[in-house]
Amino acid sequence: MKSARRGNATSQVEVSGISPHGIWLFLGDRELFLPFKDFPWFRAAPVAAVLNVERPAAHHLYWPDLDVDLALESILNPERYPLISRERPRETTQPEVGSRRAKSKTSRRRSR
């Protein structure tokens, strides 16, 4: 009788804590901290989305609800991987003075 073939030898990942400063991950035999200043995608994310993390490969983590992929190397050495994407400023809800939309409102008032 032969034994069944072994499965993939990748250790699982677990979020072991969330603080006002970042999240703690437990990977195999070590715990890692991801500060929000280096990993801003998690700051305003729902807790359930942060907790839903997968480890498809030994060097790769994935948060499907947030569509965030991180290489383990970028967590261990974030200074080597500076952020190049920045949060975009929100668009103003009021039209700017002198804009075409603002002018059309004032011209309507005058025609009444």
Backbone torsions as a table, in degrees:
resi	resn	phi	psi	omega
1	MET	NA	133.4	-179.9
2	LYS	-103.7	148.5	176.7
3	SER	-75.5	155.5	177.1
4	ALA	-69.7	152.9	179.2
5	ARG	-67.8	140.0	178.4
6	ARG	-69.2	151.8	176.2
7	GLY	-83.5	-172.6	178.4
8	ASN	-62.6	141.7	-177.1
9	ALA	-97.8	46.8	176.6
10	THR	-102.3	133.1	178.7
11	SER	-79.2	153.3	-177.9
12	GLN	-79.4	168.6	178.0
13	VAL	-123.4	146.0	179.9
14	GLU	-144.0	136.6	172.4
15	VAL	-78.8	115.9	-176.5
16	SER	-97.6	-9.4	178.0
17	GLY	-175.3	152.2	175.0
18	ILE	-131.2	128.1	179.7
19	SER	-124.2	174.6	175.9
20	PRO	-65.0	-11.5	-176.1
21	HIS	-105.5	-17.5	-178.7
22	GLY	166.8	-166.4	179.7
23	ILE	-122.5	150.9	177.9
24	TRP	-107.3	131.6	176.9
25	LEU	-115.8	138.6	174.0
26	PHE	-106.3	115.6	180.0
27	LEU	-120.0	107.1	179.6
28	GLY	59.5	-110.1	-177.4
29	ASP	-105.5	12.9	179.4
30	ARG	-137.5	158.3	178.8
31	GLU	-115.7	134.0	-178.6
32	LEU	-121.2	148.2	178.5
33	PHE	-111.2	131.7	176.5
34	LEU	-112.8	98.2	180.0
35	PRO	-70.5	143.2	-179.5
36	PHE	-60.9	-27.9	180.0
37	LYS	-65.7	-29.6	178.4
38	ASP	-95.9	-22.6	-177.0
39	PHE	-132.5	70.2	-171.8
40	PRO	-68.0	-13.8	-178.1
41	TRP	-63.7	-21.7	-176.0
42	PHE	-94.4	-13.2	-173.6
43	ARG	-57.2	-50.3	-176.2
44	ALA	-105.4	10.0	-178.6
45	ALA	-73.7	147.2	175.0
46	PRO	-62.8	146.2	-178.1
47	VAL	-56.2	-43.7	-178.9
48	ALA	-59.6	-36.2	179.2
49	ALA	-70.6	-36.9	177.8
50	VAL	-68.8	-38.8	-179.1
51	LEU	-69.9	-22.8	-178.6
52	ASN	-86.6	82.3	-178.6
53	VAL	-119.8	143.2	179.5
54	GLU	-123.2	156.8	176.4
55	ARG	-126.2	82.8	-176.6
56	PRO	-67.9	-22.0	176.4
57	ALA	-145.8	162.9	-177.1
58	ALA	-59.9	-27.3	-176.0
59	HIS	-107.3	13.0	-170.6
60	HIS	-140.8	132.4	175.5
61	LEU	-119.3	147.8	-177.4
62	TYR	-142.4	130.5	174.5
63	TRP	-108.4	96.1	-174.2
64	PRO	-63.0	-35.4	-179.3
65	ASP	-69.3	-23.8	-179.0
66	LEU	-106.0	-8.9	-175.0
67	ASP	54.3	47.6	178.9
68	VAL	-113.6	124.3	175.1
69	ASP	-112.5	130.9	176.9
70	LEU	-133.9	133.0	170.9
71	ALA	-78.1	141.4	179.0
72	LEU	-56.6	-35.4	179.0
73	GLU	-59.7	-37.0	-179.6
74	SER	-71.8	-23.1	175.4
75	ILE	-79.4	-41.9	-178.6
76	LEU	-70.8	-31.7	-177.2
77	ASN	-135.7	68.0	-176.3
78	PRO	-63.5	-24.3	179.5
79	GLU	-66.2	-22.5	177.6
80	ARG	-80.9	-13.6	-176.1
81	TYR	-127.3	73.3	-178.4
82	PRO	-66.0	148.9	178.1
83	LEU	-68.8	133.2	175.4
84	ILE	-110.7	-16.4	177.6
85	SER	-94.2	132.9	179.0
86	ARG	-118.1	154.0	176.8
87	GLU	-68.0	133.7	-180.0
88	ARG	-79.7	142.6	176.4
89	PRO	-66.3	144.9	179.2
90	ARG	-70.1	144.3	178.0
91	GLU	-72.4	146.9	179.2
92	THR	-73.9	146.5	-180.0
93	THR	-89.7	-18.2	178.3
94	GLN	-99.3	138.0	177.3
95	PRO	-66.9	147.1	179.3
96	GLU	-70.6	149.8	176.8
97	VAL	-63.1	133.0	-179.4
98	GLY	90.2	-5.1	178.9
99	SER	-75.5	161.8	-178.5
100	ARG	-60.0	-40.5	-179.7
101	ARG	-65.4	-42.8	179.3
102	ALA	-65.4	-38.1	179.6
103	LYS	-66.9	-38.1	-178.2
104	SER	-66.5	-32.0	178.0
105	LYS	-67.9	-43.1	-178.7
106	THR	-71.0	-34.1	179.9
107	SER	-70.3	-31.3	176.5
108	ARG	-65.9	-40.1	-178.7
109	ARG	-63.9	-38.4	-178.8
110	ARG	-69.3	-31.8	-176.2
111	SER	-76.7	-10.5	-178.3
112	ARG	-77.9	NA	NA
